[in-house]
Amino acid sequence: MIRSLRTGMSGLRSHQVRMDVIGNNIANANSTAFKRSRAAFNEVLGQQMVGVGSTAGGSGINPAFVGLGTSVGSIDKDWGQGGLDYTSVETDLALEGDGYFMVERNGRNLLTRAGNFTFNSEGEFMTANGLNVQGFRVDGEGEVDMSQLADIQIDYSAQSNARFTREVAVGGNLSAEAPEGTVETISQVVYDEQGNPHNMIIELEKTDSATNTWDYTVRYGGEEFDPAPFGRPGDYEAVEGEISFGTDGRVEDIVPPGGINLEWNPDFVGEDDGGDARTFSLDLDRLSQFGGSTTVTVDSQDGYTSGQLVGFTVDPDGMMKLNFSNGQQEPIFQIAISSVNNPNGLEQLGENFYGVTGASGEAVIGRAGREVQTSVVAGALEQSNVDLAVEFTDMIVAQRGYQASARVITTSDELLQETLQLKR
């Protein structure tokens, strides 16, 4: 009787632990990136009543055990992916995959799936409770320095330097049906080395239908860089050339060969150009001459003025880029992502943080989509993977298990009571 009482008691204790786990899951149903837990029971080693043996005739005798109850064998995390809640908050980040963000606390790197980050007044990228998010620095050439982790931080006063126009590319179609003397005019803003805008006018005149030849004239700001509208003599320089098309409608010849180079103010001299005055080229190779309408336009020009910081973006690979008012982007950090071989071996530190242990194995630290097969989703948070329907069902099962164990105890007590009544 005493044995059955203890067996029932083990059931009460184990099911109480299971209820504690279920209650914690339900309480964190709305916690960011929370991972539900489950309690697994083990049978306690029973008492052997009959050992293995054999009869006189050689037949085997099966062993007989009386169980001594149950115990909690493990409490494991379910690391399944939680749903994504798109918040549209720029600093909110979520992970799709098995990786973790890395933060630093008192010299120790911790792991977390919760990406509700923010910038403080110093531009440091931090968790809600003030821990620095870790990443890899990106140099001016776009190379990622993976030799060491660093606190992610932006400079609120960052600026994008101006870049003078190096190339202007013209594309589109010049109508093969256009009569001789047809003039097509397009304009484009280009930039000098100080980022000052200047208007460039390109005129294309059909001169010979038999040879499919067009003359082109390019007018742009002269030494004085006068941005006044086209038409003031002396404020613009003109460069002329000729372009002819083959019977297939593609560019066949350009005079001068290879297009033209237009020289900016000779006062602007760059060391990277060998001391020569800065120039920009006009690319006409993208033009065509087919039947139909004329669609000639400037496809691209690579200059821009200076810009002020207006925001940032985070790519799926965790690359953080600054956005400037001139439309340029500058990568500054790549967010560090880590993974471990055995997530259930991680030390749970509270507040959605985990620590690496000997059971989890060393963390592999790298980049999303490269060393760690995880992607970063900007403007979203990972939700808890708790399914309330499952938790309520498990709660009923645990409740019934607890009631059954309690009934074992009360029944055993009644049997003991009957035994005590035998002496009467």
N, C-alpha and C positions, 0 to 999 in steps of 0.2 A: 504493500500500500504506500509506504514511504517513497518507493521508487516511482510510482505513477504520479504522486504529488510533485516530485521534482521534475518529472518529464513534463507535466502540465505547466509548471512554473517556467521551464525553458521556452515553451511555446509562447507564454505571455510576454516574456522579455523580448524574444525575437520579433514577435508581431508588433510590439510597442516600438522597436527600432524601425521596423518597416513603416509604421505610421508616422514616425518622426521624419523619415526620408520623404514620404509622400507629402506631408505637410510643408516641408521646405520647398519641394517642387512647386506646389500650388502657390505658396507665398511669393515665389520668384517667377510666376507666370509672365509678368511684364517687365522683368529685369533685363536690361540690354545684354544680349549675347550669353544669357545664362544657359547652362547645360544641365539637363535633368539627371538625377541619380536613381539608381535602383539597388535594392538590398537583395542579395542572394543568400539563401539558407543552405546550411550543411547539416547532414545527419551526424549526431554525436556518436562516437564509438560505443557500441552496445556491450552489454555484459554477456559473456559466453556461458551458456548453460550446459551445452553438450559439445564436446570436442569432436574433431574428425577422427574416425576410427573405422573398424571393420568387425563384422560378426565372425562367429566360429566358422561359418560356411564361406567366408571370404567376401561377403557383400559389404559395400561401403556404407558408412553411417554419416549422414549429413550433419554439419555443425548447426547448433541452435544458438541464436542470440536474442537477447531482449534489449530493445533500443532504449537509450537514455535521454531521448529528446532531440532538440534541434538547437542550432546556434547560427549567428550571422556570419557567413563565410566571407563575404566581401560587400563593399558598397562601391559600385562602379559608376563612372560618368558615361552618359550617352553623348558622344561627340558629334552627333549628326548635325548637318547644316540647318540653322534656323532660317526662317523667312526674312526677307529684306523689307524694311520700312523706309520708303523714299521720303526723306525729310526736306530735301532741297536746301539744307544747311551746308555751306561749302566745307566747313571743318568736320562734318560727320563722315566717317569712313567705315565701310564694312568689308569683310573678307569672304570670298567664295572659295572654299577649299579648306585644307587642314592646317593652314598657317596661323601664326600669332603675330600681333604687333609687339614691339619691344619698347619697354620704358625703363628708366633708371631710377633706383631709390637707394640712397646711401651707398653708392658704389656697386650695387648689385643690379643686374639686369633681370627684369621680371617680364613675364609673358601675359598677354591679355587679348581677348577677342572683342572687347568693348571699344568701339571707335568714336565715342562721343568726346572728341577733342576740341580744343579752342586755342587761340593765340592770346598771350598776356600782353601787358603794356610794353614789354621789351621785345615783342615779336617772337617769343619762344612758343613752340608748338607743344601743348601740354594736355594731360588728362584732366578730367573734371576735378580730381583731388590734388592737382598740382605737380604731377610727375612729368619729367621731360620725355617726349617721344624720341626714339633713336632712329638715325638714318645714316646714309653714306653721302659725303660731300661730292658735289659735281663741280669740276673746274670750268674755266672759261671756254675750253674746247669741247665741253660736253662729256668728258671722260669721268667715269664714276670711280672714286677712290674707296675701294673696299678693304683697305688695310686696317681701318679702325672705325668704330662707331662714333657718332657725334650727336649732340643735341641739335634737333632741327630748329632753325631760327631764321626769320626773314628780316630784312632791313626795310623799315617803313619809308625811308628816304631814298630807296633805290631808284635809279633812273636808267633809261635805255638811251645810249648814245646815238647820235645821228649817223647815218651812213649815206655817202654820196652814191648817186646812181652809177652803176657799173655797166648795166646792160638793159636795153629796151628791146623787147621782142614784139614784132608786129605779125599778126596772123589774120586769117579769114579769107574770103573769096573776093576777087576782082572779076566782075561779070565779063565773060568772053563776048557777050553781045553788045557791050558798050561801044559806041562809035568813037572814032578818033577825036581827040580834043576833050574827051570827058575828064573831069578833074574830081578826084575824091580827096577830101580833107579830113584829117583826124588830129586830135590834140591830146597831149598827155602831160601831166605834171611830173617833173623830175626834180631831184634834190642835189644841191651842192654839198660840200664837205661839212658845212656848218648846219646843214639841215634846212636851209632856206629853199622854198619851192620856186620853181621856174617853169614857165609854160613852153612846151615844145610843140611845134606845128609840123605835121608831115603832109605833103601834098603829093598825090600820085596822079599823073596825067598820061592818058593813053596816047601814044605818038605814032604807032604803026600797027595796024590790024593784021597785016600780012605776016609780020614777024612776031606778033604778040608781045610788043615792046611797050613798056611804061617808063616814063621818066619820074624820078622822085626828087623832091626838094625837102630838106629838113632845115627848119629855122628854130633857133634856140637862143637863150640869153648869152650876150657877149661878155666881155671882161667886166663890165659894170654890173652884171647880173640884174638888169632892170626888169622887174616882174610885170611891167605895164603890159596892157593888151597888145597883141600883135598889130603892127601897122606903124610903129614909130621907127623911122629909118635910123640906122646906126646902133640901135639897142639890141638888135638880133643879128646873129651870124647865120649864113646860109651855106649848106653843103648839098651838092647835087650828085646824082648818079643815075644809073639805068638798070632796069631789071627786065628780063625777057623770060617767057614761058615756053615750054615745049608743047607738042601736040597732045601730051597726056595731061596737060593742065598744071604740071608741077614746075617749080622754078628751075630754069635751065642755066641761066647766067646772070650774074650781078656785077656791075661795073661801078666803082672799083671792086676787084675780086675780094670776096669774104666780107662784103659790107663796108661800113665806114666807122671810123673812130672819131668821136667828137670830143674836143679838148675843153676841159673846164678852165677856169681862171688859172693862168700859169703861176700865180702866187701860191696856190695850194699845191705843195709838193710833198709827196709821201715817201718815207724811207723804204717802205715795202715795195715801191715801184721803181727802186733804183735811182731815186732822185729826179725822175721825169715827172712832168706835170700830169695830174690825174686826168684820165680820159674815160669815156663810156662808149660802148659800141651799140650799133643798131643792127638787130638781127631781122632780116627779111625772108629767111629761108622757109618760114611757115606759111607764106602766102600761096595762093592757088588761083588759077584762072579757069573757071568752069562756066557753063551756061547758068542762067538764073540771076538772082539778085546779088548785089554787092554787100558783103558783110564784113568788110575789112575793119579791124579794130586793134588796139594795143592789147596783147595778151598779158604782158607782165612788164614790170620795171622793178628793180631790186633796191631802190633807194627809199629812205624814209627820214622823217624828222626825229628829233629827240622826243622821248615820252616819259610820262610820270607813271608810278605804280598805281594800278587800279584794282588789282585782285590777284588771285592765284587759281591754278587748277591742279588736279592730281590725276594722272593717267592710270589705266588698269595695271600697269607694271609698278605703280607706286612712285613714279617720277613726279616730283612737285616742281611746277613751273610758275614763275612770276609773269603776270600779264601787264602790259604797259599800254598807255593811251595811244601809242603810234601803231598798235596792232602786233607788236613783237612779243615773243615769249622767251624767257630765260630759265633753263633748268638750274636749280640750285641744290636740291637734295633728292635722293631716292630713298623712300621709306624702307627701313630694314624689316624683313619678314623672317620668322624662324619656324622651325618644326622640330618635333622630337619623335623618336621611334615608338615610345610607349606613353601616350598622353595620360593614361590612367595612373602612371607613376608620378605625375606632377604633384607638387605640394600645393594645396589650396590655401591661399593667403588671405582670402576675403577681398571684397570690393572688386571682384572680377579679375583678380591677379593670381598668377600661378608661378611657382618657383621650380627650377630644374633640380632633380634629385638623381641619385644613383640608379633608382628604379626606372626613371623616365629615359635615361641616357642623355648624353650631351646634346645641346640644341644646335641644329644646323642653321646658320645665319646666312641669309643671302637676299636675293631680289625676287619679287613676285614674277612668276612666269619663267624664271631662269633656274636658280638654285632651289627654289621652293615653288611647287606647283600650286600656286594660289593667285588669285587676282584681286585687285583692290577696286571697290565700287565707291565712287565719290558721291556725296549727297545722300547717303543712306546709312542706316544702322541695322545690324543683325538682331533679329528678335530672339526671344527665348524659344527653345525647341520643346517646351512643355506642352503636351496635349492634354487639356483638362478632361476630355472624355476618358482618356486612358487613366489619368490619375484618379478620377472618381470611381472608375471600375476597380482599380487596384485597391482603393480605399475600402470598398465593400468587401473585397476578398480578404484584406487584412483584418477588417472588423469581424468577419465570420470566423477567421482563423483564431482570433483572440477569444471570441465567445466559446468556440469549441474547446480551446485549451482551458478556459475557465471552467467549463462543464466537466472536464476531466478531473480538475481539482475538487469540485463540489461532489462529484460522484465518488471519488476516492475517499473523501471525508465521510460520506454516508456509509461506505463499506467499513471504514475504521470504527464508526459509531456502532454499527451492527456487531463488530467483533468485540467491542467493549461491553455490549449488552449480553454476551454469551455467559458471563459469570452469574447473571441473575437467573 
